[in-house]
Amino acid sequence: MTDVVRSTAAGLLCEAGGFHLDPSGAAALAVITHVHGDHLQLGSDRYLCAAPSVPFVRKRLGVETDVEGIPYGEPVRLGGVTVSFHPAGHVLGSAQVRIEKGGEVWVVSGDYKRAADPSCAPFEVVPCDVFITEATFALPIYRWEEPGAVIAQIFGWWNANREAGVASVLFCYAMGKAQRILAELAALTDRSVLVHGAVEGLVELYRAAGVRMLPTLKVSDTAKGRSFAGELILAPPSAGGSTWMRRFGASRQTAFASGWMRVRGTRRRKGFDRGFALSDHADWPALLRTVAETGARRVLVTHGYSDELARFLSDSGVAASALATAYQGEGDLPE
C-alpha cells in the first residue's frame, strides 16, 4: 500500500494530486476540509473546498480569494487522483476528503462528529482502505450526552438566570458552536439572543445558507447603559478577559459550551459558573464506531490524543499509527 497522503512541514501532501490538505503553510493548491483557523490559513495560491464552505473561506481570507466550491459527492480529477468531498458533520460546510488512486481509497476526515446537528449536514460514512481520523477527544472519559439534553440544560440555566435578573454569558466557538446553539434553542423558544460581533457575521452566513436560528442582536448595537439582566449573550472565548465583559454587570453568570466541560475540574480551574459538554467532535465511542464502519485496513491518527487512539486500535488488531499535523481540534480553553 503506497502513501497517497503523507505529512510534510507544510501539512498533509497528496503528491500525486499536486495539492496539500489544510496546509499550515503556503501551497499551490490547498484542499480544505473546513474553515476553522487551524485548517484554513492565508497564503496558498488556490483553494478547493465543499461548496457550502465558499462564503466562509471568502469571509476569513478575503473576497478576492481564488476559491472553488465542489458539491458534496461530486468527483473531480486532480493530477493522478480523483477527489470528492463528503459531509463531516463538524460545522456548516465541513467535509471529509475522499482520494482515489489506482483503485485505492484514502479518506481524510478533518474534524467530525456523529451527533445530530440542525445547523449542518450529517456525517457520511465513506468506505476506504486508509482512514485519517482526528483524536481530539480520544479517551474513554469523553462520552457525550444526547445533544437535546445538553441544550435543555443550557435553556434551564438561562431561565434560572432570567428569574434571578442576571445576564447569562455563554462562551462558545464563533464558527459552528454558536450557530448550533442558536439552531438547537430555536426548538425551545423564540427569544432573541445577544451576540458578540465576531459571532454575528458568521450567523449571517448561516442564515443565508438557510439554517433556522433564534433572532440575534449584536451587543455593540444596543443602547449605551442598557440593562442585560435576563439576557443570553453568546461570546467567543477571546472575549472572556476583555473589558467588553464589564457591561454585563458583576453579578453576571458565565458558562462554556465545549467537550472539555465533560471534566468538572476543567470548569472549576477555568473559573466558569457552569459548563456544558457540547462538542462538535466525535466522542470516544463515536471515534471507534467510525473507524469500524469505514472498513479501513489502515488508520492514521492526527491531533488530540493521537498516540492513545493509535495504541488502542493497534492493540485491537487494527494497523494504526499517529500522523503528525499542526491541527488543534477544539484547542484548550482560555485562562
Kinemage of the C-alpha trace (Angstrom):
@kinemage 1
@onewidth
@group {chain A} dominant
@subgroup {mainchain}
@vectorlist {calphas} color= white
{ca met a 1} P 0.000 0.000 0.000
{ca thr a 2} L 1.543 3.317 -1.102
{ca asp a 3} L 1.249 6.565 0.817
{ca val a 4} L -1.251 8.617 -1.158
{ca val a 5} L -1.109 11.232 1.624
{ca arg a 6} L 1.931 12.000 3.768
{ca ser a 7} L 2.882 14.551 6.386
{ca thr a 8} L 5.262 17.390 5.408
{ca ala a 9} L 6.422 20.632 7.005
{ca ala a 10} L 3.678 22.475 5.096
{ca gly a 11} L 0.973 19.996 6.095
{ca leu a 12} L -0.566 16.876 4.612
{ca leu a 13} L 0.537 16.398 0.997
{ca cys a 14} L -1.057 14.385 -1.802
{ca glu a 15} L 1.849 14.438 -4.228
{ca ala a 16} L 0.040 12.500 -6.960
{ca gly a 17} L -2.745 15.090 -6.939
{ca gly a 18} L -0.500 18.141 -6.622
{ca phe a 19} L -2.208 19.533 -3.533
{ca his a 20} L -1.940 19.925 0.226
{ca leu a 21} L -4.812 19.219 2.618
{ca asp a 22} L -5.464 22.031 5.119
{ca pro a 23} L -1.854 23.273 4.747
{ca ser a 24} L -0.213 25.132 7.614
{ca gly a 25} L 1.983 26.937 5.085
{ca ala a 26} L 1.596 28.275 1.565
{ca ala a 27} L 0.640 25.768 -1.140
{ca ala a 28} L -0.069 25.918 -4.867
{ca leu a 29} L -3.436 24.237 -4.236
{ca ala a 30} L -4.999 23.880 -0.792
{ca val a 31} L -7.808 21.342 -0.440
{ca ile a 32} L -9.748 22.407 2.652
{ca thr a 33} L -11.836 20.254 5.000
{ca his a 34} L -13.361 23.222 6.891
{ca val a 35} L -12.738 26.839 7.803
{ca his a 36} L -11.511 26.750 11.408
{ca gly a 37} L -8.221 28.585 11.799
{ca asp a 38} L -6.040 25.507 12.247
{ca his a 39} L -7.296 24.099 8.923
{ca leu a 40} L -7.690 27.214 6.757
{ca gln a 41} L -4.765 29.615 6.518
{ca leu a 42} L -3.840 32.508 4.259
{ca gly a 43} L -1.081 32.203 1.683
{ca ser a 44} L -1.994 29.474 -0.803
{ca asp a 45} L -2.471 30.273 -4.484
{ca arg a 46} L -5.792 28.428 -4.866
{ca tyr a 47} L -8.329 26.807 -2.549
{ca leu a 48} L -10.732 23.936 -3.176
{ca cys a 49} L -13.475 23.055 -0.681
{ca ala a 50} L -17.019 21.752 -0.346
{ca ala a 51} L -19.453 24.233 -1.888
{ca pro a 52} L -21.126 25.355 1.392
{ca ser a 53} L -17.712 26.474 2.740
{ca val a 54} L -17.028 29.034 -0.002
{ca pro a 55} L -18.690 32.060 1.705
{ca phe a 56} L -16.796 31.293 4.930
{ca val a 57} L -13.463 30.977 3.110
{ca arg a 58} L -14.028 34.377 1.495
{ca lys a 59} L -15.062 35.941 4.802
{ca arg a 60} L -11.907 34.685 6.515
{ca leu a 61} L -9.382 35.183 3.718
{ca gly a 62} L -10.936 37.994 1.661
{ca val a 63} L -13.444 38.302 -1.163
{ca glu a 64} L -10.694 38.138 -3.806
{ca thr a 65} L -9.525 34.690 -2.667
{ca asp a 66} L -9.244 32.169 -5.519
{ca val a 67} L -11.589 29.501 -4.133
{ca glu a 68} L -13.721 26.895 -5.880
{ca gly a 69} L -16.548 25.002 -4.215
{ca ile a 70} L -17.458 21.446 -5.196
{ca pro a 71} L -20.879 19.945 -4.317
{ca tyr a 72} L -20.784 17.074 -1.839
{ca gly a 73} L -20.204 13.748 -3.582
{ca glu a 74} L -19.157 15.190 -6.957
{ca pro a 75} L -15.812 13.734 -8.147
{ca val a 76} L -13.084 15.957 -9.617
{ca arg a 77} L -9.807 14.905 -11.191
{ca leu a 78} L -6.668 16.448 -9.699
{ca gly a 79} L -3.454 15.225 -11.298
{ca gly a 80} L -3.333 11.469 -10.903
{ca val a 81} L -6.130 11.153 -8.319
{ca thr a 82} L -9.899 11.558 -8.095
{ca val a 83} L -11.159 13.695 -5.213
{ca ser a 84} L -14.611 14.216 -3.722
{ca phe a 85} L -15.986 15.937 -0.633
{ca his a 86} L -18.368 14.242 1.821
{ca pro a 87} L -20.143 15.716 4.882
{ca ala a 88} L -18.177 15.573 8.137
{ca gly a 89} L -20.954 16.835 10.434
{ca his a 90} L -18.497 19.174 12.199
{ca val a 91} L -19.715 22.649 11.136
{ca leu a 92} L -21.544 24.052 8.118
{ca gly a 93} L -19.530 23.154 5.005
{ca ser a 94} L -17.163 20.770 6.764
{ca ala a 95} L -16.066 17.810 4.681
{ca gln a 96} L -14.121 14.617 4.571
{ca val a 97} L -11.893 14.390 1.516
{ca arg a 98} L -12.020 11.104 -0.406
{ca ile a 99} L -8.960 10.468 -2.583
{ca glu a 100} L -8.818 7.569 -5.010
{ca lys a 101} L -5.671 6.479 -6.828
{ca gly a 102} L -5.367 3.239 -8.779
{ca gly a 103} L -8.361 1.668 -7.045
{ca glu a 104} L -7.066 2.518 -3.551
{ca val a 105} L -9.183 4.905 -1.454
{ca trp a 106} L -7.949 7.241 1.270
{ca val a 107} L -10.290 9.412 3.351
{ca val a 108} L -9.050 12.459 5.245
{ca ser a 109} L -11.760 13.200 7.796
{ca gly a 110} L -10.681 16.624 9.026
{ca asp a 111} L -12.709 17.223 12.210
{ca tyr a 112} L -16.024 15.403 12.515
{ca lys a 113} L -18.893 14.444 14.790
{ca arg a 114} L -21.610 11.809 14.630
{ca ala a 115} L -24.246 13.556 16.778
{ca ala a 116} L -27.265 15.233 15.164
{ca asp a 117} L -26.881 18.946 14.460
{ca pro a 118} L -29.584 21.089 12.790
{ca ser a 119} L -27.000 23.597 11.547
{ca cys a 120} L -25.015 21.342 9.179
{ca ala a 121} L -25.192 18.237 7.010
{ca pro a 122} L -24.801 14.956 8.947
{ca phe a 123} L -21.640 12.852 8.809
{ca glu a 124} L -21.452 10.384 5.934
{ca val a 125} L -19.569 7.123 6.362
{ca val a 126} L -17.189 6.779 3.393
{ca pro a 127} L -15.742 3.270 2.929
{ca cys a 128} L -11.990 3.348 2.384
{ca asp a 129} L -8.703 1.477 2.570
{ca val a 130} L -6.959 4.130 4.681
{ca phe a 131} L -8.772 6.450 7.107
{ca ile a 132} L -7.127 9.549 8.556
{ca thr a 133} L -9.045 10.394 11.719
{ca glu a 134} L -8.865 13.132 14.318
{ca ala a 135} L -8.474 12.236 18.010
{ca thr a 136} L -9.448 15.446 19.830
{ca phe a 137} L -11.454 13.581 22.477
{ca ala a 138} L -9.984 10.093 22.084
{ca leu a 139} L -10.137 8.952 25.701
{ca pro a 140} L -12.854 6.740 27.256
{ca ile a 141} L -13.891 9.544 29.633
{ca tyr a 142} L -15.225 11.582 26.722
{ca arg a 143} L -18.754 10.323 26.101
{ca trp a 144} L -21.367 12.896 25.133
{ca glu a 145} L -24.923 13.126 26.383
{ca glu a 146} L -27.673 13.342 23.786
{ca pro a 147} L -27.441 16.934 22.381
{ca gly a 148} L -31.077 17.728 23.169
{ca ala a 149} L -30.422 17.036 26.855
{ca val a 150} L -27.467 19.443 26.907
{ca ile a 151} L -29.454 22.149 25.103
{ca ala a 152} L -32.213 21.705 27.692
{ca gln a 153} L -29.599 22.282 30.406
{ca ile a 154} L -28.465 25.494 28.696
{ca phe a 155} L -32.065 26.669 28.379
{ca gly a 156} L -32.736 25.856 32.035
{ca trp a 157} L -29.626 27.798 33.119
{ca trp a 158} L -30.738 30.795 31.053
{ca asn a 159} L -34.256 30.654 32.549
{ca ala a 160} L -32.916 30.475 36.107
{ca asn a 161} L -30.734 33.498 35.477
{ca arg a 162} L -33.682 35.382 33.944
{ca glu a 163} L -35.645 34.791 37.113
{ca ala a 164} L -32.683 35.994 39.171
{ca gly a 165} L -32.328 39.089 36.987
{ca val a 166} L -28.755 38.454 35.860
{ca ala a 167} L -27.119 38.133 32.460
{ca ser a 168} L -26.097 34.718 31.112
{ca val a 169} L -22.808 34.917 29.183
{ca leu a 170} L -22.205 31.679 27.296
{ca phe a 171} L -18.755 31.288 25.765
{ca cys a 172} L -18.590 29.158 22.630
{ca tyr a 173} L -16.571 28.997 19.433
{ca ala a 174} L -17.701 31.669 16.977
{ca met a 175} L -17.758 29.385 13.939
{ca gly a 176} L -20.072 26.403 14.282
{ca lys a 177} L -20.745 26.089 18.000
{ca ala a 178} L -22.571 29.423 18.401
{ca gln a 179} L -24.784 28.759 15.380
{ca arg a 180} L -25.521 25.225 16.523
{ca ile a 181} L -26.690 26.545 19.907
{ca leu a 182} L -28.891 29.158 18.228
{ca ala a 183} L -30.388 26.496 15.958
{ca glu a 184} L -30.949 23.997 18.767
{ca leu a 185} L -32.546 26.605 21.058
{ca ala a 186} L -34.963 27.584 18.267
{ca ala a 187} L -36.844 24.365 19.036
{ca leu a 188} L -37.459 25.563 22.626
{ca thr a 189} L -38.070 29.310 22.390
{ca asp a 190} L -38.359 32.301 20.064
{ca arg a 191} L -36.493 34.760 22.305
{ca ser a 192} L -33.752 36.927 20.867
{ca val a 193} L -30.131 36.316 21.839
{ca leu a 194} L -27.383 38.926 22.084
{ca val a 195} L -24.076 38.101 20.403
{ca his a 196} L -20.527 39.350 20.154
{ca gly a 197} L -19.592 40.934 16.811
{ca ala a 198} L -17.304 38.015 15.956
{ca val a 199} L -20.316 35.697 16.185
{ca glu a 200} L -22.854 37.819 14.304
{ca gly a 201} L -21.011 37.928 10.973
{ca leu a 202} L -20.916 34.142 10.849
{ca val a 203} L -24.544 33.878 11.961
{ca glu a 204} L -25.476 35.943 8.900
{ca leu a 205} L -23.748 33.441 6.601
{ca tyr a 206} L -25.549 30.537 8.283
{ca arg a 207} L -28.887 32.312 7.776
{ca ala a 208} L -28.019 32.897 4.115
{ca ala a 209} L -27.444 29.128 3.824
{ca gly a 210} L -30.972 28.501 5.112
{ca val a 211} L -30.207 27.492 8.712
{ca arg a 212} L -33.048 28.422 11.098
{ca met a 213} L -31.809 30.064 14.300
{ca leu a 214} L -33.083 32.354 17.040
{ca pro a 215} L -33.124 36.089 16.293
{ca thr a 216} L -29.855 37.790 17.246
{ca leu a 217} L -28.668 41.303 18.024
{ca lys a 218} L -25.074 42.475 18.316
{ca val a 219} L -24.207 43.723 21.789
{ca ser a 220} L -22.475 46.705 20.163
{ca asp a 221} L -25.769 47.738 18.538
{ca thr a 222} L -27.609 48.073 21.852
{ca ala a 223} L -28.199 51.408 23.569
{ca lys a 224} L -25.485 52.643 25.918
{ca gly a 225} L -26.293 51.844 29.535
{ca arg a 226} L -28.877 49.210 28.628
{ca ser a 227} L -29.534 46.515 31.205
{ca phe a 228} L -28.676 42.967 30.152
{ca ala a 229} L -30.490 41.357 33.076
{ca gly a 230} L -32.098 38.097 31.999
{ca glu a 231} L -30.455 38.084 28.570
{ca leu a 232} L -28.418 35.297 26.970
{ca ile a 233} L -25.185 36.518 25.396
{ca leu a 234} L -23.018 34.343 23.122
{ca ala a 235} L -19.353 35.273 23.004
{ca pro a 236} L -16.097 33.731 21.714
{ca pro a 237} L -13.526 32.549 24.275
{ca ser a 238} L -11.252 35.517 23.498
{ca ala a 239} L -13.829 37.915 24.971
{ca gly a 240} L -13.543 36.334 28.419
{ca gly a 241} L -10.772 38.527 29.783
{ca ser a 242} L -11.665 41.721 27.911
{ca thr a 243} L -13.240 44.998 29.001
{ca trp a 244} L -16.227 44.018 26.811
{ca met a 245} L -17.430 41.858 29.707
{ca arg a 246} L -17.891 44.792 32.084
{ca arg a 247} L -21.179 45.888 30.545
{ca phe a 248} L -22.948 42.753 31.800
{ca gly a 249} L -22.506 43.582 35.488
{ca ala a 250} L -20.617 41.980 38.350
{ca ser a 251} L -23.434 39.536 39.085
{ca arg a 252} L -23.427 38.010 35.586
{ca gln a 253} L -23.244 34.242 35.245
{ca thr a 254} L -20.743 32.655 32.869
{ca ala a 255} L -20.624 29.257 31.202
{ca phe a 256} L -18.659 27.465 28.496
{ca ala a 257} L -20.043 25.071 25.880
{ca ser a 258} L -17.278 22.641 24.959
{ca gly a 259} L -16.381 18.989 25.103
{ca trp a 260} L -13.726 19.912 27.646
{ca met a 261} L -16.548 20.591 30.095
{ca arg a 262} L -17.030 16.832 30.394
{ca val a 263} L -14.376 17.012 33.129
{ca arg a 264} L -15.686 19.039 36.060
{ca gly a 265} L -12.236 20.016 37.234
{ca thr a 266} L -11.667 21.870 33.970
{ca arg a 267} L -14.676 24.107 34.575
{ca arg a 268} L -13.533 24.907 38.118
{ca arg a 269} L -9.963 25.578 37.013
{ca lys a 270} L -11.094 27.941 34.264
{ca gly a 271} L -13.457 29.820 36.572
{ca phe a 272} L -16.828 29.328 34.820
{ca asp a 273} L -20.043 29.174 36.822
{ca arg a 274} L -21.345 26.377 34.583
{ca gly a 275} L -20.007 24.046 31.942
{ca phe a 276} L -21.966 22.341 29.174
{ca ala a 277} L -20.358 19.368 27.426
{ca leu a 278} L -21.494 20.174 23.903
{ca ser a 279} L -18.858 19.284 21.327
{ca asp a 280} L -18.576 19.417 17.549
{ca his a 281} L -16.145 16.491 17.647
{ca ala a 282} L -16.710 12.756 17.906
{ca asp a 283} L -16.521 11.256 21.388
{ca trp a 284} L -14.676 8.034 22.233
{ca pro a 285} L -17.452 5.598 21.204
{ca ala a 286} L -18.129 7.547 18.001
{ca leu a 287} L -14.456 7.516 17.021
{ca leu a 288} L -14.258 3.737 17.420
{ca arg a 289} L -17.575 3.218 15.610
{ca thr a 290} L -16.487 5.405 12.724
{ca val a 291} L -13.177 3.601 12.265
{ca ala a 292} L -15.022 0.276 12.190
{ca glu a 293} L -17.720 1.478 9.782
{ca thr a 294} L -15.225 2.782 7.209
{ca gly a 295} L -13.787 -0.733 6.896
{ca ala a 296} L -10.310 0.788 6.695
{ca arg a 297} L -7.380 -1.647 6.706
{ca arg a 298} L -5.087 1.103 7.967
{ca val a 299} L -5.808 4.096 10.232
{ca leu a 300} L -3.675 7.219 10.673
{ca val a 301} L -4.489 9.392 13.677
{ca thr a 302} L -3.994 13.160 13.905
{ca his a 303} L -4.154 15.793 16.659
{ca gly a 304} L -5.520 15.401 20.147
{ca tyr a 305} L -4.969 12.057 21.851
{ca ser a 306} L -3.488 10.589 18.667
{ca asp a 307} L -0.951 8.319 20.333
{ca glu a 308} L -3.552 6.940 22.732
{ca leu a 309} L -6.089 6.194 19.989
{ca ala a 310} L -3.461 4.673 17.699
{ca arg a 311} L -2.243 2.446 20.533
{ca phe a 312} L -5.784 1.298 21.381
{ca leu a 313} L -6.562 0.498 17.747
{ca ser a 314} L -3.276 -1.359 17.339
{ca asp a 315} L -3.997 -3.426 20.443
{ca ser a 316} L -7.413 -4.203 18.908
{ca gly a 317} L -5.826 -5.582 15.756
{ca val a 318} L -6.096 -2.513 13.502
{ca ala a 319} L -2.979 -1.287 11.658
{ca ala a 320} L -2.820 2.190 13.194
{ca ser a 321} L -0.234 4.894 13.839
{ca ala a 322} L -0.092 8.581 14.725
{ca leu a 323} L 0.403 11.147 11.955
{ca ala a 324} L 1.967 14.489 12.845
{ca thr a 325} L -0.017 17.626 11.906
{ca ala a 326} L -0.420 21.187 13.170
{ca tyr a 327} L -4.157 20.762 13.774
{ca gln a 328} L -5.549 21.610 17.208
{ca gly a 329} L -9.096 20.248 17.223
{ca glu a 330} L -11.141 22.039 19.867
{ca gly a 331} L -7.995 23.504 21.381
{ca asp a 332} L -7.672 24.467 25.018
{ca leu a 333} L -9.825 26.865 26.972
{ca pro a 334} L -8.706 30.390 27.933
{ca glu a 335} L -7.356 31.037 31.417
